[in-house]
Amino acid sequence: MIRILLAEDQALVRGALSALLSLETDIEVVGAAADGEAAWRELQRLKPDVLVTDIEMPGLSGLELAQRIQRQALPVKVVIVTTFGRAGFLRRALDAGVSGYLLKDAPAEDLAEALRKVHRGGRAIDPQLAMDAWTEADPLNDRERQVLRLAGDGMSATEIAAKLNLSSGTVRNYLSEAIGKLGVGNRIEAYRLARQKGWL
């Protein structure tokens, strides 16, 4: 039996995934969480074989969950099921040790088969996305990405500096580097482009 934990902030989608997977004779949904922090707690309590998670969730994102699992070397495989069909997200997911990456509009039977494949030690990646992922590299480093995300949320350099325990000058340097790497005119354009490419 493959023991699954679901992490999805939309109750309707969470319920639908749970109902679909429960139809499979070899898959058991042992728990479900509505945000990343709850998923992290449930992971440690339930010790599932596979975590099925969305990317964007309150608290911890699916990618941050995968990174934490990777850092702690937990024996759980991660499959991301998301609407974000962008190569940048897939590259970051693979860097975080994710074993599966599927889009929410994929047929339901594809998810069950992907879970079996991942449970056996394989990988299940949307093929078109996999092709796209290697055509364009993410130019941003983690700190530039973090600073740009906060700038996109409307925070000033001073506010970002306070939040990240950096100096305002250092924050401005990170923003300047990101703007230069993306070849745009300002931080808002940089945020929009990076978001569009799936790098944030």
Kinemage of the C-alpha trace (Angstrom):
@kinemage 1
@onewidth
@group {chain A} dominant
@subgroup {mainchain}
@vectorlist {calphas} color= white
{ca met a 1} P 0.000 0.000 0.000
{ca ile a 2} L 1.316 3.453 -0.963
{ca arg a 3} L 0.630 5.890 1.898
{ca ile a 4} L -0.082 9.431 0.661
{ca leu a 5} L -0.214 12.809 2.417
{ca leu a 6} L -1.993 15.589 0.492
{ca ala a 7} L -0.993 19.251 0.882
{ca glu a 8} L -3.343 21.589 -0.975
{ca asp a 9} L -4.826 24.885 0.209
{ca gln a 10} L -8.003 24.709 -1.909
{ca ala a 11} L -10.513 22.526 -0.048
{ca leu a 12} L -12.369 21.496 -3.215
{ca val a 13} L -9.195 20.340 -4.972
{ca arg a 14} L -7.945 18.623 -1.813
{ca gly a 15} L -11.227 16.737 -1.488
{ca ala a 16} L -11.284 15.781 -5.174
{ca leu a 17} L -7.708 14.465 -5.088
{ca ser a 18} L -8.441 12.490 -1.944
{ca ala a 19} L -11.596 10.971 -3.446
{ca leu a 20} L -9.868 10.069 -6.718
{ca leu a 21} L -6.850 8.465 -5.062
{ca ser a 22} L -9.045 6.558 -2.601
{ca leu a 23} L -10.546 4.689 -5.595
{ca glu a 24} L -7.160 3.045 -6.192
{ca thr a 25} L -6.755 -0.309 -4.422
{ca asp a 26} L -3.034 0.167 -3.753
{ca ile a 27} L -3.124 3.822 -2.583
{ca glu a 28} L -4.200 5.095 0.839
{ca val a 29} L -4.609 8.804 1.653
{ca val a 30} L -3.447 8.900 5.286
{ca gly a 31} L -3.797 12.661 5.799
{ca ala a 32} L -4.427 16.064 4.244
{ca ala a 33} L -3.174 19.563 5.081
{ca ala a 34} L -4.385 23.002 3.962
{ca asp a 35} L -1.029 24.798 4.284
{ca gly a 36} L 2.705 24.130 4.256
{ca glu a 37} L 3.346 24.294 8.001
{ca ala a 38} L 0.478 21.875 8.722
{ca ala a 39} L 1.841 19.566 6.013
{ca trp a 40} L 5.277 19.643 7.666
{ca arg a 41} L 3.781 18.637 11.022
{ca glu a 42} L 1.683 15.872 9.433
{ca leu a 43} L 4.727 14.571 7.543
{ca gln a 44} L 6.562 13.962 10.778
{ca arg a 45} L 3.519 12.498 12.534
{ca leu a 46} L 2.213 10.209 9.770
{ca lys a 47} L 5.483 9.338 7.968
{ca pro a 48} L 3.837 8.817 4.543
{ca asp a 49} L 5.594 7.263 1.545
{ca val a 50} L 4.715 10.154 -0.768
{ca leu a 51} L 3.763 13.801 -0.252
{ca val a 52} L 1.488 15.186 -2.979
{ca thr a 53} L 1.668 18.979 -2.785
{ca asp a 54} L 0.732 22.138 -4.646
{ca ile a 55} L 3.401 24.833 -5.104
{ca glu a 56} L 1.617 27.933 -3.806
{ca met a 57} L 0.258 27.499 -0.273
{ca pro a 58} L 0.086 29.680 2.833
{ca gly a 59} L 3.022 29.324 5.238
{ca leu a 60} L 5.485 27.117 3.404
{ca ser a 61} L 5.207 26.667 -0.355
{ca gly a 62} L 5.413 23.199 -1.878
{ca leu a 63} L 8.959 23.964 -3.043
{ca glu a 64} L 9.999 25.087 0.453
{ca leu a 65} L 8.487 21.888 1.864
{ca ala a 66} L 10.494 19.819 -0.634
{ca gln a 67} L 13.685 21.716 0.257
{ca arg a 68} L 13.095 21.104 3.966
{ca ile a 69} L 12.488 17.389 3.334
{ca gln a 70} L 15.705 17.260 1.301
{ca arg a 71} L 17.729 19.058 4.016
{ca gln a 72} L 16.406 16.755 6.744
{ca ala a 73} L 16.890 13.694 4.506
{ca leu a 74} L 13.380 12.441 5.304
{ca pro a 75} L 12.444 9.152 3.583
{ca val a 76} L 9.443 10.606 1.748
{ca lys a 77} L 9.104 11.185 -1.979
{ca val a 78} L 7.562 14.457 -3.208
{ca val a 79} L 5.161 14.823 -6.130
{ca ile a 80} L 4.018 18.335 -7.083
{ca val a 81} L 0.585 18.720 -8.680
{ca thr a 82} L 0.099 22.309 -9.783
{ca thr a 83} L -1.377 24.748 -12.282
{ca phe a 84} L 2.094 26.292 -12.716
{ca gly a 85} L 3.238 24.831 -16.014
{ca arg a 86} L 6.423 26.883 -16.129
{ca ala a 87} L 9.877 25.500 -16.708
{ca gly a 88} L 11.396 27.666 -13.966
{ca phe a 89} L 9.230 26.030 -11.316
{ca leu a 90} L 10.140 22.559 -12.575
{ca arg a 91} L 13.868 23.312 -12.463
{ca arg a 92} L 13.598 24.561 -8.884
{ca ala a 93} L 11.489 21.534 -7.957
{ca leu a 94} L 14.095 19.148 -9.373
{ca asp a 95} L 16.845 21.006 -7.499
{ca ala a 96} L 14.798 20.441 -4.323
{ca gly a 97} L 14.743 16.688 -4.928
{ca val a 98} L 11.155 16.407 -6.171
{ca ser a 99} L 10.400 13.058 -7.865
{ca gly a 100} L 7.215 14.022 -9.689
{ca tyr a 101} L 5.801 17.160 -11.296
{ca leu a 102} L 2.345 17.028 -12.880
{ca leu a 103} L -0.134 19.663 -14.005
{ca lys a 104} L -3.645 19.765 -12.537
{ca asp a 105} L -5.218 19.411 -15.966
{ca ala a 106} L -3.583 16.001 -16.506
{ca pro a 107} L -5.935 12.965 -16.587
{ca ala a 108} L -6.695 11.529 -13.128
{ca glu a 109} L -5.234 8.109 -13.988
{ca asp a 110} L -1.896 9.806 -14.756
{ca leu a 111} L -1.585 10.867 -11.109
{ca ala a 112} L -2.126 7.346 -9.721
{ca glu a 113} L 0.373 5.938 -12.202
{ca ala a 114} L 2.877 8.694 -11.368
{ca leu a 115} L 2.577 7.890 -7.652
{ca arg a 116} L 3.283 4.213 -8.327
{ca lys a 117} L 6.288 5.092 -10.466
{ca val a 118} L 7.696 7.496 -7.862
{ca his a 119} L 7.078 4.982 -5.063
{ca arg a 120} L 9.151 2.442 -7.020
{ca gly a 121} L 12.018 4.951 -7.144
{ca gly a 122} L 11.356 6.474 -10.565
{ca arg a 123} L 10.464 9.970 -11.724
{ca ala a 124} L 7.226 11.270 -13.180
{ca ile a 125} L 7.617 14.619 -14.934
{ca asp a 126} L 5.258 16.268 -17.413
{ca pro a 127} L 7.169 15.582 -20.691
{ca gln a 128} L 6.615 18.945 -22.410
{ca leu a 129} L 7.604 20.790 -19.275
{ca ala a 130} L 10.725 18.664 -18.963
{ca met a 131} L 11.740 19.676 -22.495
{ca asp a 132} L 11.118 23.364 -21.758
{ca ala a 133} L 13.016 23.267 -18.463
{ca trp a 134} L 16.374 22.827 -20.153
{ca thr a 135} L 15.998 25.591 -22.725
{ca glu a 136} L 16.244 28.571 -20.376
{ca ala a 137} L 18.309 28.703 -17.193
{ca asp a 138} L 17.222 30.677 -14.127
{ca pro a 139} L 19.787 33.521 -13.771
{ca leu a 140} L 18.791 34.473 -10.192
{ca asn a 141} L 20.410 33.200 -7.012
{ca asp a 142} L 18.330 32.393 -3.911
{ca arg a 143} L 18.903 35.744 -2.188
{ca glu a 144} L 18.071 37.772 -5.322
{ca arg a 145} L 14.900 35.711 -5.711
{ca gln a 146} L 13.946 36.288 -2.074
{ca val a 147} L 14.517 40.052 -2.257
{ca leu a 148} L 12.704 40.368 -5.595
{ca arg a 149} L 9.684 38.446 -4.256
{ca leu a 150} L 9.395 40.872 -1.315
{ca ala a 151} L 9.835 43.867 -3.624
{ca gly a 152} L 7.008 42.462 -5.754
{ca asp a 153} L 4.858 42.366 -2.625
{ca gly a 154} L 5.297 46.146 -2.422
{ca met a 155} L 7.971 46.305 0.291
{ca ser a 156} L 10.598 49.061 0.172
{ca ala a 157} L 14.338 48.336 0.346
{ca thr a 158} L 14.302 49.467 3.994
{ca glu a 159} L 11.422 47.116 4.865
{ca ile a 160} L 13.072 44.205 3.038
{ca ala a 161} L 16.338 44.926 4.857
{ca ala a 162} L 14.569 44.830 8.238
{ca lys a 163} L 12.744 41.598 7.389
{ca leu a 164} L 15.880 39.780 6.160
{ca asn a 165} L 18.347 41.315 8.660
{ca leu a 166} L 20.368 42.935 5.886
{ca ser a 167} L 21.471 46.514 5.302
{ca ser a 168} L 19.429 48.653 2.891
{ca gly a 169} L 22.507 48.968 0.665
{ca thr a 170} L 22.835 45.186 0.416
{ca val a 171} L 19.155 44.877 -0.529
{ca arg a 172} L 19.580 47.553 -3.212
{ca asn a 173} L 22.597 45.643 -4.556
{ca tyr a 174} L 20.583 42.410 -4.792
{ca leu a 175} L 17.746 44.238 -6.569
{ca ser a 176} L 20.196 45.902 -8.939
{ca glu a 177} L 21.833 42.546 -9.731
{ca ala a 178} L 18.437 40.945 -10.407
{ca ile a 179} L 17.348 43.846 -12.645
{ca gly a 180} L 20.633 43.637 -14.572
{ca lys a 181} L 20.475 39.860 -15.007
{ca leu a 182} L 16.896 40.042 -16.293
{ca gly a 183} L 17.649 42.949 -18.610
{ca val a 184} L 14.729 45.117 -17.475
{ca gly a 185} L 14.372 48.715 -16.299
{ca asn a 186} L 13.202 48.425 -12.695
{ca arg a 187} L 12.289 46.108 -9.833
{ca ile a 188} L 8.602 45.827 -10.809
{ca glu a 189} L 9.491 44.721 -14.348
{ca ala a 190} L 12.064 42.335 -12.877
{ca tyr a 191} L 9.443 40.848 -10.539
{ca arg a 192} L 6.883 40.449 -13.358
{ca leu a 193} L 9.364 38.786 -15.719
{ca ala a 194} L 10.774 36.446 -13.062
{ca arg a 195} L 7.236 35.505 -11.994
{ca gln a 196} L 6.182 34.872 -15.586
{ca lys a 197} L 9.192 32.607 -16.147
{ca gly a 198} L 8.506 30.661 -12.947
{ca trp a 199} L 11.722 31.794 -11.228
{ca leu a 200} L 9.952 33.190 -8.153
